[in-house]
Amino acid sequence: MAFLLLLHEKMRLRRQVNKLTLKQLQYGNRLDRMTKNISRVQKMYSSKQAQLQKMAQMMQSQATVFFQNAMGLGMQNQAFNPWNMSGGGMTSFVLNQMGSMLASGKIPKDKNSTYPSMDQATFQEMLQDYYAGGLAQMKDADGNAVAGKYGTKGQFTEDQVKAFKMAMQAAQQNQSQAQMMCQQMSQNYQNNISIWLEAAESQLEAEQDAALAPLEMEQTDMELEKESIETQLTYAKERLQNIEQACSEGIKDSAPKFGLG
């Protein structure tokens, strides 16, 4: 009778070990899938964060270009050619300001004096002469300076040259001020973008936490359940081993000895 009970317990434990082993495999597979899901979510939000940072960097660069173009300091419609080393070249900002000052006859550097307004054609001619010879005073055949005549052909007056150079100096000073203002505007925008980026990253992090929380909670529950199954399986295997050993001994004891010992 005791031997039959041991056999019954042995069969029951084998079924339990098989069921627990199956559950262990199933939870292992589910945990693998859950780990992959969590990894995908993390990669997705890492990609979003990288895109956010690139967007902020791009907006900062675009803002600088916008401010420079808006103030005549950028590449848009730029007259200055960095590859042309001859003549010294001027930026669009300086040329526009000079043209405006000379057309009105009013130069900020010399508020006490007024000059005859200069048309665009004369300004362009003086500009070319300035690149070629610096609007130097004309000299006669003997190399002596000719009074009141300036330029390679002596076609400009002293007042015109004076107005031209003073307008250029005033425009260059205005350009330096515009550059500092542009830099300040760009810096202010970059500071604001940094604040915006920090807030956007915080919001993205909160979204990621909200997306991961249920997955991580489910993962934790699975891990606890898997650990519980592994503990039960270890205990069941130990009991099965003991029962099998007891059954083996019972079989030995019940075997006929044929009058031996």
C-alpha positions, 0 to 999 in steps of 0.5 A: 500500500505504501509503495502505491502511494509513493508511485501516485505521488511520483506521478503527481510530482512529475506532472507538476514538474512538467507544468512548472517547466512549461510555465518557466519557459512561457514566462521566459519568452514573455519576459524576452518580448517585454524586454524588447518592447521596453528597449524599443520604447527607450530607443524611440524616445532617444531618437526623439530627443536627438531630433529635438536637439538637432532641431534646436541647433538648426533653429539657432543657426537659422536665427543667426542667418535671419538676423544677419540678412535682416541687417544686411550683414548676411550672405543674402544679396551680399556685395562683398566677395571674399575670393576677390582680394583686389580693391579691398571690397565693401559689404552690402551694409557699408555700400547701402549706408554710404549710398544713402548718406551721399544721396542725402548729402548728410553724413553723421560724422560731419553734422556741421557741414552739408554736401551736394547730393550725389547720384548713384552713377557718380557714387559707383564711379567713385567706388571703382576709382577708390578700388583702383587708386584710392581716390588719390589727388591727380598729378600732372606730367611732372608728378605734381599734385593738381589742386582740386582734382581727385581720382585717376582722371581728376574727375572728382572734387575735394568735397566729393572725395571728403564726403565719400571717405567720411561716409565710408567711415561712418558706415563702417562704424555703423556696421560694427554697431550692427554686428554687435547688435546682431550678435546680441540678438543671436545670443538672446535667441540662443538663450531662449532656445536653450530654455525651450529645449530644456522644457521640451526635453523634460516633457519628452522625459515625462512622456517616456516615463508614462509610456515605460511605467506600465511596461516596467510594472508588468515586467516586474510582475513577470520576474516575480512570478518567474522567480516563484515558479523557479522556486516551486520547480526546484522544490518539486524536483527535489521532492520528485528525486526523493520519491524516485529514490524511495520507490527504487528502494521499495522495489528492491525490498519487495523483490523476491529473495529466493531464500537468500539472506 
